[in-house]
Structures are given as structure tokens and as C-alpha cells.
Amino acid sequence: MDKETRMMIFCLLLAAISSPVLTGEWKANVVKDLDVLVTSCVVVPCSFTHPKERLPSSRLRGIWHRSTFRDQFIYNEDSTQILENFRGRTRLLGHLGQNNCTLEITKIKDHDNGPFCFRVELARTETDSSTIDKFSFVEDCVAFRMLPDPPKPTLTHPKTAIQGRPYTVTCSVTHTCPSYVPKLTWSPVTEDDVVTEVQKEIRFGYWEAQSILTFTPEEKDDHTEVTCTAEFNGGSTSFTVLNLYVKRTENYNHIIIPTVVAIVTAVIFAVFCIVMVKRYRGRIAELQSGDGSMWNRLSRLSRRTKNVNPKSSADQKLAKVRFPSPKSQPKSCNYQEDLDDGDVYMNTADLNVYGNI
């Protein structure tokens, strides 16, 4: 191996050893814009890297300033260097030694719209605060969209509540200040109701506060209102109302009873119809069978009607005249004449008259 080759290998090894330092860069990861509620607070997520070796927080100084005026500080370890308008309202939440430059601003005012940028300064030693290097991340700044009114909570719930069954309503609101989470309250609420609080980050720079209400609705709760109120840092409030509709527990009595009555009525009517049909068919069979046809039956019925009163015609005739026996008639020469005189004969014996005529 010649001298030139050995020199090339040595250079490559040196480059490999020193590459982490030489290839390091100043870079920041800052949320670009946020919707911020006036009078509330905001937390700006921020992280950074630098080309130096890993340094402790004591050798790092973090500064936030206006993007156009780098000498106008909204945050500085030396509070006397901070703009009077921001004094007491800003602080770093992260540790610079962990490359965390997260900023918190409270009591947001309408003109706190930014943009604001982060700058890091590296001290020579822990005891010597003189700066050996510094960098402003003016390409990665944050700006605020100011909200004069608080956002309303969002209610998530099933469409209909069922009487006697647990019912859950989730109230959620988006915010930008996890240091002071919005307070969510319910109205009305009882001791039997269960409320669960949840806080989570939904995307870079935004968090969501949730309050989950679980209760058992009753019939009296139908067409009532359930209100979720959100109170933000600074005193701003907003609310959303849920109109509760309670579905009564399934009761089939109003279906079963009429159905049973209808079935029983139908059965009775069917039995009655069957009996009547059988009787009718039996009568028809009786008339069509036996000693003659229907006309013979009708003829017998007619004869029976005529014989109901056989003596009625005889009763209308006059009683037969009673003639006496010849022995009771006295002999007379005029007997025949008397018979021919046209007079009605009367038997004197019948009148119990005695003597000679």
C-alpha cells in the first residue's frame, strides 16, 4: 500500500469520525399558526437542533422575539429584557438541554398575533455566560389567528335515549392551552350521574378536552335539555344544549290485548258460523232424504194444516131436526093432512103436555 492510498484512507476515517459534528445544522420544529382565544392562553410546541455537541440546559439560553425586530423580546431569562407588554405572561415549558423550546403565553391580547421566532444562544461554560454561538430560527416562526369569542363545545351522543338504559353524552372542545384545560360542566346533573374527564392532543398545537356524561334517563326526562358549558382560561364561556328525547321501554300490552281480543272474537264467530253451517246442511240433508222430496214434505205440511180443525164445517150446519118415534104419534084420520099442511110438527110428548087433543 503506497503512501497516497494510506492518506486517503486516513482522510475517510477522519471524516467518518467528525461527520456528526460537521453535518449538524440549526433547525427548529415550530407550529406555523394557531387559533388563539383572546383572554385565554396558548402553548406553542417547539423543538430544535444545533451543530454543537449535546449541551446541558445551563449552557443554553432560549429567547423568543418578534420576527421583524429581533431585539424585541417576548421571552428572555432576563425579565428586564422582555417587552413590557409581555412581562409576566411568557415562560418556557421545556428544557433546552432536551432541545425543547416550547413557549407559553397567558392572558392573550388582541395584538399578540406575532409572528414570533425562537433563538438559541450557546454559552462558553456554565460559569462563563459569554456567547460562543447563537442562531435565530426566523424561517420557523409562529403566528396567531385571534378568536374574539370562544368556540362552542361539540356534543356527541346517540340519537335517541331509551328509558331505563344507560345513555352517554360526550362534550368536547378544542383549545391551544394544555396548561389551563377548559373546564366542562353539565346541567342538570345528579349524584347518580357519572362524569369522566379526558385530555388529549389531537394535532400539532391543538388539544381536546372531553367530558363524558353517563346517566339513566327516565320517562320524565323526555323533551328536557342537557347543557354542557365550557369555561376557558381567562373567564370566557360557551355552551351547547342537547334536546333529550327519551323512548319509552317497549310495552306490548297495547298490542297484545287488542290482538287477543280480536283472535278470541274471530274464533267465537268462526265456531258460530261452523255450527250454523252444519245445522243448515243437516236440515237440507234431512229434507232431501227419507220418504220423499221437498215437495212431498210441503204437501204433507199442507194436509196437516187442513186437518187441524175437521169439525169446523159441521159446526156451521143447523142441528138435525129430531123426529119422534111413530109410537108416540096418536092415530088420526087427519094425520096425513096434518103432515101436508106445511106446519112444523111438534111432539107434545116432548113438551110434557098430557091430555086429549
C-alpha positions as CSV (number, residue, x, y, z in Angstrom):
1,M,0.0,0.0,0.0
2,D,1.5,3.2,-1.1
3,K,1.6,6.5,0.9
4,E,-1.1,8.1,-1.2
5,T,-3.5,5.3,-0.5
6,R,-2.9,5.4,3.2
7,M,-3.5,9.1,3.2
8,M,-6.9,8.6,1.5
9,I,-8.0,6.0,4.0
10,F,-7.0,8.2,6.9
11,C,-9.0,11.1,5.5
12,L,-12.1,8.9,5.1
13,L,-11.8,7.7,8.7
14,L,-11.4,11.2,10.0
15,A,-14.4,12.3,8.0
16,A,-16.4,9.5,9.4
17,I,-15.5,10.3,13.0
18,S,-16.2,14.0,12.7
19,S,-19.3,13.7,10.5
20,P,-21.9,14.0,13.4
21,V,-20.5,17.4,14.3
22,L,-19.7,18.7,10.8
23,T,-23.1,17.6,9.4
24,G,-25.1,19.1,12.3
25,E,-27.4,22.0,11.5
26,W,-29.5,24.7,13.1
27,K,-33.1,23.6,12.8
28,A,-36.4,24.2,14.6
29,N,-39.7,22.5,14.5
30,V,-42.4,25.1,15.4
31,V,-46.1,25.1,14.7
32,K,-46.8,27.6,12.0
33,D,-50.1,29.1,13.1
34,L,-52.7,28.6,15.8
35,D,-56.2,29.8,16.6
36,V,-55.9,31.5,19.9
37,L,-58.7,32.8,22.1
38,V,-58.3,36.3,23.4
39,T,-58.1,36.5,27.2
40,S,-57.1,32.8,27.3
41,C,-53.6,31.3,26.8
42,V,-51.6,29.4,24.2
43,V,-48.8,26.8,24.3
44,V,-46.5,26.8,21.2
45,P,-44.8,23.4,20.7
46,C,-41.2,23.9,19.7
47,S,-38.1,21.7,19.3
48,F,-34.7,22.5,17.8
49,T,-31.3,21.1,16.9
50,H,-27.8,22.7,16.7
51,P,-24.4,21.6,15.3
52,K,-22.6,21.5,18.6
53,E,-22.3,18.6,20.9
54,R,-25.1,17.9,23.3
55,L,-25.1,20.7,25.9
56,P,-26.8,21.0,29.3
57,S,-29.5,23.5,29.8
58,S,-27.1,25.6,31.9
59,R,-25.1,26.4,28.8
60,L,-28.1,27.2,26.6
61,R,-30.2,30.3,26.6
62,G,-33.5,30.4,24.8
63,I,-35.1,33.7,23.5
64,W,-38.4,34.4,21.8
65,H,-38.6,37.6,19.8
66,R,-40.6,39.3,17.1
67,S,-39.8,38.1,13.6
68,T,-39.1,41.6,12.2
69,F,-37.5,43.1,15.3
70,R,-35.0,40.6,16.7
71,D,-34.2,42.9,19.7
72,Q,-37.9,42.9,20.8
73,F,-38.1,40.0,23.2
74,I,-41.3,38.5,24.3
75,Y,-39.4,36.0,26.4
76,N,-35.9,36.1,27.9
77,E,-34.3,34.7,31.0
78,D,-33.6,38.3,31.9
79,S,-37.0,39.6,32.5
80,T,-35.8,43.2,32.2
81,Q,-35.1,42.5,28.5
82,I,-38.7,41.5,27.8
83,L,-41.1,43.9,26.3
84,E,-43.2,45.5,29.0
85,N,-46.4,44.3,27.3
86,F,-45.3,40.6,27.7
87,R,-43.7,40.7,31.1
88,G,-45.2,38.1,33.4
89,R,-47.1,36.5,30.6
90,T,-44.5,34.2,29.0
91,R,-42.3,31.3,30.0
92,L,-40.6,28.3,28.6
93,L,-42.2,24.9,29.4
94,G,-39.5,22.6,28.1
95,H,-35.8,22.0,28.9
96,L,-33.4,23.5,26.5
97,G,-30.9,20.7,27.2
98,Q,-33.5,18.3,25.8
99,N,-33.9,20.5,22.7
100,N,-37.4,21.6,23.9
101,C,-38.2,25.3,23.3
102,T,-42.0,25.2,24.0
103,L,-43.4,28.6,24.8
104,E,-46.5,29.5,26.9
105,I,-48.3,32.9,26.7
106,T,-51.1,33.7,29.1
107,K,-53.7,36.4,29.1
108,I,-53.7,36.7,25.3
109,K,-54.4,40.1,24.0
110,D,-55.8,41.0,20.6
111,H,-52.5,42.4,19.3
112,D,-50.5,39.3,20.4
113,N,-50.8,37.9,16.9
114,G,-47.0,37.6,16.1
115,P,-45.2,36.2,14.2
116,F,-42.8,35.1,16.9
117,C,-39.5,33.3,16.4
118,F,-37.1,31.3,18.6
119,R,-33.4,32.0,19.1
120,V,-30.9,29.9,21.0
121,E,-27.5,31.0,22.4
122,L,-24.7,28.8,23.5
123,A,-22.6,29.9,26.5
124,R,-18.9,29.2,26.7
125,T,-19.1,27.4,30.0
126,E,-21.5,27.0,32.8
127,T,-19.7,29.7,34.8
128,D,-18.9,31.9,31.8
129,S,-22.1,33.2,30.2
130,S,-20.3,34.7,27.3
131,T,-21.9,33.6,24.0
132,I,-19.8,31.4,21.7
133,D,-22.6,30.9,19.1
134,K,-26.3,31.8,18.5
135,F,-28.9,31.2,15.9
136,S,-32.4,32.7,15.2
137,F,-34.9,30.4,13.5
138,V,-36.6,33.1,11.5
139,E,-37.7,30.6,8.9
140,D,-39.7,28.7,11.5
141,C,-41.9,31.2,13.3
142,V,-45.5,31.0,14.7
143,A,-48.4,33.4,14.0
144,F,-51.8,33.5,15.8
145,R,-55.3,33.9,14.5
146,M,-57.1,35.8,17.2
147,L,-60.6,34.5,18.3
148,P,-62.7,37.1,20.0
149,D,-65.4,34.5,21.0
150,P,-64.8,31.1,22.5
151,P,-65.6,28.0,20.4
152,K,-68.7,26.1,21.4
153,P,-68.5,22.6,22.7
154,T,-69.4,19.7,20.5
155,L,-71.9,17.1,21.8
156,T,-71.6,13.5,20.6
157,H,-74.5,11.2,21.5
158,P,-76.9,8.6,20.3
159,K,-79.9,10.0,18.5
160,T,-82.5,8.6,21.0
161,A,-82.3,7.7,24.6
162,I,-84.2,4.6,25.9
163,Q,-85.9,4.7,29.2
164,G,-84.1,2.8,31.9
165,R,-80.9,2.2,29.8
166,P,-77.6,4.0,30.3
167,Y,-77.1,6.9,28.0
168,T,-73.8,8.6,27.2
169,V,-73.1,12.1,26.0
170,T,-69.6,13.3,25.2
171,C,-68.9,17.1,25.3
172,S,-65.6,18.1,23.7
173,V,-63.9,21.4,22.9
174,T,-60.7,22.2,21.1
175,H,-58.2,24.5,22.6
176,T,-54.5,25.6,22.5
177,C,-53.6,25.7,26.1
178,P,-53.0,22.4,27.9
179,S,-51.5,24.2,30.9
180,Y,-55.0,25.5,31.7
181,V,-57.5,23.0,30.4
182,P,-61.1,24.4,29.8
183,K,-63.5,23.3,32.5
184,L,-66.5,21.4,31.2
185,T,-69.7,21.3,33.4
186,W,-73.1,19.7,32.9
187,S,-76.5,20.9,33.8
188,P,-78.6,19.3,35.2
189,V,-76.5,16.6,36.9
190,T,-77.3,14.3,39.8
191,E,-75.3,12.2,42.3
192,D,-76.1,9.1,40.3
193,D,-74.6,10.5,37.1
194,V,-71.0,9.6,36.1
195,V,-68.7,12.2,34.6
196,T,-65.3,11.3,33.2
197,E,-62.7,13.9,32.1
198,V,-60.3,13.2,29.2
199,Q,-57.5,15.4,27.8
200,K,-55.6,14.6,24.6
201,E,-53.6,16.1,21.8
202,I,-55.4,15.9,18.5
203,R,-52.8,17.5,16.3
204,F,-49.7,19.6,16.5
205,G,-50.5,22.6,18.7
206,Y,-54.1,21.6,19.4
207,W,-55.6,19.7,22.3
208,E,-59.1,18.5,23.0
209,A,-60.8,18.5,26.4
210,Q,-63.6,15.9,26.8
211,S,-66.3,15.4,29.5
212,I,-68.2,12.2,29.2
213,L,-71.6,12.1,31.0
214,T,-73.3,8.8,31.6
215,F,-76.8,8.7,33.1
216,T,-80.0,6.6,33.0
217,P,-82.9,8.6,31.5
218,E,-86.4,8.2,32.8
219,E,-89.8,8.9,31.3
220,K,-89.9,12.4,33.0
221,D,-86.7,13.3,31.2
222,D,-88.3,13.2,27.8
223,H,-88.2,16.6,25.9
224,T,-85.8,18.1,28.5
225,E,-82.5,19.9,27.9
226,V,-79.0,18.8,28.9
227,T,-76.4,21.7,28.7
228,C,-72.6,21.4,28.5
229,T,-70.7,24.6,29.4
230,A,-67.1,25.2,28.7
231,E,-65.1,27.8,30.8
232,F,-61.8,28.8,29.3
233,N,-58.7,30.3,31.0
234,G,-59.4,34.0,31.3
235,G,-63.1,33.6,32.1
236,S,-64.7,33.2,28.6
237,T,-67.5,30.7,28.5
238,S,-69.6,29.0,25.8
239,F,-72.3,26.2,25.9
240,T,-74.2,23.8,23.8
241,V,-77.7,22.4,24.5
242,L,-78.9,18.9,23.9
243,N,-82.6,18.4,23.5
244,L,-83.2,14.9,25.0
245,Y,-85.8,12.6,23.6
246,V,-86.5,9.5,25.7
247,K,-88.0,6.5,24.1
248,R,-90.2,4.6,26.5
249,T,-89.5,1.0,27.3
250,E,-91.1,-1.4,24.9
251,N,-94.5,-2.4,26.3
252,Y,-96.5,-4.7,24.1
253,N,-99.7,-4.7,26.2
254,H,-101.3,-2.2,23.9
255,I,-100.6,-4.7,21.1
256,I,-101.2,-8.0,22.8
257,I,-104.5,-7.1,24.4
258,P,-106.3,-5.9,21.2
259,T,-104.8,-8.8,19.3
260,V,-106.0,-11.4,21.8
261,V,-109.5,-9.8,21.9
262,A,-109.6,-9.9,18.1
263,I,-108.4,-13.5,17.9
264,V,-111.0,-14.6,20.5
265,T,-113.7,-12.8,18.7
266,A,-112.7,-14.3,15.4
267,V,-112.7,-17.8,17.0
268,I,-116.1,-17.4,18.5
269,F,-117.5,-16.1,15.3
270,A,-115.9,-18.9,13.3
271,V,-117.3,-21.5,15.7
272,F,-120.8,-19.9,15.4
273,C,-120.6,-19.9,11.7
274,I,-119.5,-23.6,11.6
275,V,-122.3,-24.6,13.9
276,M,-124.9,-22.7,11.8
277,V,-123.5,-24.2,8.5
278,K,-123.6,-27.7,10.0
279,R,-127.2,-27.2,11.1
280,Y,-128.2,-25.9,7.8
281,R,-126.5,-28.7,5.9
282,G,-128.2,-31.2,8.2
283,R,-131.6,-29.7,7.6
284,I,-131.0,-29.8,3.9
285,A,-129.9,-33.4,4.0
286,E,-132.9,-34.3,6.1
287,L,-135.3,-32.7,3.6
288,Q,-133.6,-34.3,0.7
289,S,-133.6,-37.8,2.2
290,G,-136.2,-40.1,3.9
291,D,-139.8,-40.6,2.4
292,G,-139.9,-38.0,-0.4
293,S,-138.6,-34.9,-1.9
294,M,-139.1,-31.4,-0.6
295,W,-142.3,-31.1,-2.4
296,N,-143.7,-34.2,-0.6
297,R,-142.7,-32.6,2.7
298,L,-144.5,-29.4,1.7
299,S,-147.6,-31.4,0.6
300,R,-147.8,-33.2,4.0
301,L,-147.4,-29.9,5.7
302,S,-150.3,-28.5,3.7
303,R,-152.6,-31.5,4.5
304,R,-151.7,-31.2,8.2
305,T,-152.9,-27.6,8.0
306,K,-156.3,-28.5,6.5
307,N,-156.9,-31.2,9.1
308,V,-156.2,-29.0,12.1
309,N,-160.0,-28.3,12.6
310,P,-162.1,-31.1,10.9
311,K,-165.3,-30.3,12.7
312,S,-165.4,-26.7,11.9
313,S,-167.7,-27.1,8.7
314,A,-170.1,-29.4,10.5
315,D,-170.5,-27.0,13.4
316,Q,-171.7,-24.4,10.9
317,K,-174.8,-26.6,9.9
318,L,-178.1,-26.4,11.7
319,A,-178.8,-29.1,14.2
320,K,-180.7,-32.0,12.7
321,V,-184.4,-31.9,13.5
322,R,-185.4,-34.5,15.9
323,F,-188.3,-36.7,14.7
324,P,-190.3,-38.6,17.4
325,S,-191.0,-42.3,17.2
326,P,-194.2,-43.4,15.4
327,K,-195.5,-45.0,18.6
328,S,-195.7,-41.6,20.3
329,Q,-197.9,-40.2,17.5
330,P,-201.7,-40.8,18.1
331,K,-203.7,-42.3,15.3
332,S,-205.9,-39.8,13.5
333,C,-207.6,-39.6,10.2
334,N,-206.1,-36.3,9.6
335,Y,-202.5,-37.5,10.1
336,Q,-201.6,-37.3,6.5
337,E,-203.2,-34.0,6.1
338,D,-201.6,-32.6,9.1
339,L,-198.3,-33.6,7.6
340,D,-199.1,-31.8,4.4
341,D,-200.3,-28.5,5.8
342,G,-196.8,-27.1,5.8
343,D,-196.7,-26.7,9.5
344,V,-193.8,-27.9,11.5
345,Y,-194.6,-30.8,13.6
346,M,-194.2,-30.5,17.3
347,N,-194.1,-33.5,19.6
348,T,-196.3,-32.7,22.5
349,A,-194.7,-35.6,24.4
350,D,-191.5,-33.7,24.4
351,L,-193.2,-30.7,26.0
352,N,-194.6,-33.0,28.7
353,V,-198.2,-32.0,27.9
354,Y,-200.7,-34.6,28.9
355,G,-204.4,-34.9,27.9
356,N,-206.7,-35.5,24.9
357,I,-206.2,-33.2,21.9
